[in-house]
Amino acid sequence: MEVPEGMVLEGILAVNKPAHVSSAEVLEKLQATFASSQIYAPLLRTQPKRTSKSDGQVFRMGHGGTLDPLAAGVLIVGIGRGTKQLQKYLACTKSYETTVLFGASTDSYDCTGVVTERANCAHVTRTLVEAQLAQFRGTISQAPPIYSALKIDGKKACEYVRNGQALPRQLESRGMLVDECMLLEWYEAGQHVLQYPGEEKPATAPAARIRLTVCSGFYVRSFAHDLGIACQSRSHMATLLRTRQASYTTQDPPDSPDLTTAITYADIDGGEGVWGPKIRPQLEAWVLANPMARGHVNGRSEEARRRKATVEGERPKQRFRGGYVADTKKERIKQQGGKYKGKWGRKSTTGGPVHDKAASVEETVEASVDQAAV
């Protein structure tokens, strides 16, 4: 089935984010790029006005899982109705390629932090690292880094650290599933240009490039930190690339027909003639797979409303106190005793107790009878 010309295109796409660019900055770039495009012109005309948003936020847009500024790779983006499906991408499997630099650990577990400890790494070899990787496969227990967005008592853990405050309690270790943990490349000292934080010369230490396929919630930084300890040394994450998330990948062309290549910053900068043909098929497929709901705003179609009216019309009437139950809610309330039926229904306008005039008369008569009897 082909998408008619001029149909509103929205849905899910992926961007190959470059390193040292935040996820929010990617959305800002896409907002500016898509605002003047022909592909999104129908969406711009038909979407509700976003009066509460800034001028730069033309479309409703979000991403399916934040990617740290240090990291590069797949960032899933939803636009229009596609934003309602971003939640499912938070729980999907992801693949990463990371470079671990041995000899020093940092407070953030990556190269953006401050070196907190140094250790001998002359004994760390390719054979040792490959042997230690076995303990990181399958179901493992992992402690999140303190520089994380996990909340303690409603406040992010990283905010405590940045404000110089002690954590109310330590972050608990969590069970993680690692489907793949493989050494891709080994670098001896002098074979790489990786540096320790705060230094300008390449570190005289070995490094390893490792591929990971993991579940949601896995911290590659924690893995890099723990690998150094497992090797009787110290280490931290020097680089990170998310190569796959769900069905989106950085490979071009992808190694499977079920995968879709994410558009790059070079595609975006090349103009709509470059990125348009790449994302249009993705959006068209999404629109066909997710047709817009038609009918009443509360989800009840016109046909269902007619069917409901027919059923109610054929339903035999029920009797109530000698008559038939009223048709409308207002009439049924009146029929059953009114809005203030019951002992505790009526409220005094002055805040005091409510006195029933009829009850007062009866109490006066009863008191007179009792007095006469005495």
N, C-alpha and C positions, 0 to 999 in steps of 0.2 A: 504494500500500500504506500503510495507516494504522498508526501506532505503537500497540500495545496500552496500555490504561490501566495505570499503575504501572510501565511499563518504565523501566529505568535510562537517564537522559538525560545525555549527556556529549558532548564534542567541541570545536568551535571557535566563538568569538564574537569581537566586537570592541567596544572601548570608545573613545569620543571623549574622550581625556584632556585635561583643562584644563591651561593653562600653569602653571608653577611647582609642579607635583606630579610626584614621581618615579614611574617605572614600578613600583617595588616598593610604593609606597604605594597604587597602584591595585589591585594584587593583594591587599593587606591589606584594603582596603575590600570587595572582592568576596568574600573569604573570610568576613568578618563578615556580609555580606548574604546569601550563599547558604546559610550554615550552618543558618538557621532557616526556609528556604523549602520549599514543597511540591514544587517542580519537582525539586530536588536531594535530596529525602528518600530516594527509592529508592537513589540512588548512595551516600548516607551510610550506609545500612543494609548495603549489599552490598560496599563497598570494603574492602580489608584495613586493619587498624588501623595507624595511623601513630604507633607508640609512640616513635620517635626524633625526632619533630617537636614543635614547641611547640604549646601549646593553640590558638593562633590559626591554625595551618596545618591546617585541617580537611580540605581536599581536596588532591589532587595537582594543582598548578596552575603555569603558567608563561606567559611572553609570547614572542611571535615577533619579537624585535628590540627592543632598548631604545630608548626615546624620551627624549631629554634633558629634565630638569625645565623648562628654558626653553621647550621646544616643546610644542605642543598637537596634537591630532588622533588619527588612528587608531592604536590599540594592540591588536594581535591577541593574544587570550588563549586558551590551551588548558586544559581541565579534564578530569580523568580520563584516558581513553585518548587524548584529543585532544592531550595533551602530546607524544605520540610523533610527531605530524605538524608540530610547530612549526618543525622544521629547514627545511622547504621554503619557509617564508615569509621566511626570511632572504635567500634568493636571488631573490626576486620583484621586479618593477618597482614603484616607488613614485612618487607625485606629491606635490609640496610647493608651498606658497605662502610666500615669504619676503620680508621687507622689508629692503632694504639701505640703510644710512645712510652718506652720504659725508662726507668731511672728516677722518676719524680712523680709525686701525686699532688693534686691541687684541691682547694676547698670546694670547688664546683665540679670536680671530677673531669673537667675538660680544659682546653687551652685558654679559655677566657678568664680563668680564676687565678689565684695566687698560689705559688708553690708552698706547700705546707710540710712536705717531707721528701727527703732524697734518700736513695738506697743504691747499693751496689747492683749493677745489672750485667756485669761481665760474664756471669754464668748463664744468663738467659739466652737460649739458643732456639732455633727453629724446632728442633726435636722436643725440647722441653715444653714449648708453647703448644705444639700439636697434642702432646700428651695431656696437658692440663685442660685443653678445650673439651675433652670428653665429659668433664664434670658439669659443663654448662649446657649440655644437651638434654632434651626431655623436660620433665617437670622439675623446676628448681625453685629455691627460695631466694628472693632478692629484696634487699633493703633499698628504698628510694633515696636519692641524694637530698641533702637538706636544702639545696638550691632547687626547689621544685614547686609546682603550683598546688601540691596536695595541701589540704586545709587541716589545721589543728585549732579546735575551738573557734571555727568560723574565719580563721585568718590563714593566708598562705604561709607555708613554711619559709619560703624565701624572704618574705617581708619581715619575719622575726630576725633573720640573720642580717639583713640589710639595715635594720634599725638598731643593731647591736644588742638585741634581746635574746635571752636563752629560750629554747623551745620548751613549752609546758610539759611535753613528754616526747620521747623519741618516736620517730616514724617506725611503724611496725613493718616487718618483712612480709612480703606477699608471695603467693605461689604464682609462678610464671611458666608458660609453655614455650620451649624453644624447639622448633622443628628442624632448624639447620644452624650449624655453627662450624664454619669451615675456614681454614687459613688459605687465603688467595695468593698472598705475596709476602716474602720476608725481606726485610732491609737490614743489612748490617750497618754499623756506625760508619758514616761517610758515604752511604748510598742513598741518602735522603737529605732534604733541606728543612726538615721539621725542627722547630725551636722550642725550648722551654719558655713559658710565660716570662716576660720581662727581659729576655735575652735576645741578642741580634744574630748570634752565630748558630749554625745548626748544632743540635745536641749530639754529643759523642756517645750515643746510645742506640741500641737496636730498636726497630719498629716492625709492626705486623699489620697487614691489611686483611681484615676478616669479614666474611659475609655472614649475616644473621637473618633468619626468618623466624619471626617471633609473634606472640599474641599482643593484644592491646594492653597498654599499661607498662610495657617493658621499657626500662631505661638503659639505653646503650652506654650512657656515662657510667652508670653503676657497674655494668659489665666490664668496662675498661678498667675501672678502679679495682674490682675484685680479681681480675686476671693478673694484675701485677702482684697482688698479695699471694695468689695461688702459686706464682712462680718465685716466691721468696724474695720479692723486690717491690717496687712501686711503679705505677703507670697512670696514665690519664688518656682521655680521648682527644686526639689531635684533629681529626676530620670526620665528617659524617655525611653520608649520601643515602637518602631514601630512594631505593631503586624501584620499589613496587608498593602499591597500596590498593587492595582489592583488585580490580581488573585494569588498573592504570600503571604504566611503567615508563621508565626513562629510556628504554631501548628503542632505537629507530633503525630499521624496522623491528617490531617486537618478535620474540622467538615463538610466539603462539598466536593463532588467530583469535583467541579469546581475550587477548590483551590489547589495550589502546595506548598509543604513545601520547604522552603529555606534551602540550605545546611549550616552546621555549621562549625566553625573553627575546631572542633573535627573531622568532616568528612574530611576536607582538610588535616589535619595533619595525618589522618589515611592512606592516600595514595590513589592512583587511584582505587584500589580494593574496597574502601569504597565509595568515592564520584562519581566514574565513573558510576556505575549502577543507581545512583540517577539523574544525569543530562543528561545522554545519551538519555532517552526517551523524555526529554524536548527539546533537540536540534534536535532530529529526527523529532518530531512533527513540530517544527518551520521550518525546511528545507522543509518539504513536503508542508507546508502552504505558504511558500515564495520561490517558485522556482526561480532560477537564470535566469535573462533575457538573451535570446539568440538572436543573430542577429547583425546588424550593430551597431557600437559604438554610433551613434546618435539616436538610438532607432528605426530605420527603418529596418525592416526585409528584407531578400532577396526576399521573395515573394512580399512584398509591392513595392520594387524597380522595379521588373519585371512588376507588374501591372501598375505602374506609367509610365513606358516606353511604354507600350502597348497603354495606353490612349493618351499619347502625340503623338504617331505615327499615331493614327486614327483621331486626331483632324485636321480639315481643316486648311490650311495655311491662314494667314491674309496678305492682301496687305498693302504696305507702300511706298508712294511716287512712285507709278507706278510699284513697285516690291514687292516681298514677304519679310516678316519680317525675318531677319537673325536668324539662329538657335542658335548661341553662343552669350554670353553676350558681348564679345569683338567685334564681328562683328556688334551687334546691336548698340553699342556705336558709332562706326565709321559710321554706317548707319544714325544715328540721328544727326550727326554734329561733332562728335569727343569729346574728353574728355574736351576740353576747350570751348565748345559751350556756348555762352551767354556773356553779357556785363561784368560780374564780375568774369568770370571763369579763365582768364589768370592772372598770377602773374609775376611781374618783378623780374629778378634774382638780380638786384641791389637795389631793394627796392623802386624805383621810379615809375612813371606812365608808362604804356605800350603804345608805339606809334605804330599805325598802318600805315605802309608805304603807302598803297593804299589810306587811308584816307588823309594822308598828301599831296599827289599829287593832290587829288580832291580839297582840301582846297586851294592849290596854284593856280590852274586853276580858281577857283571861285573868288579869290582875284584879279587876273589879269583882268577878265571880268568886275568886279565892277569898277576897276580903269579906264579901257578904257571907261566905260559908263560915268564917271565923266568928 
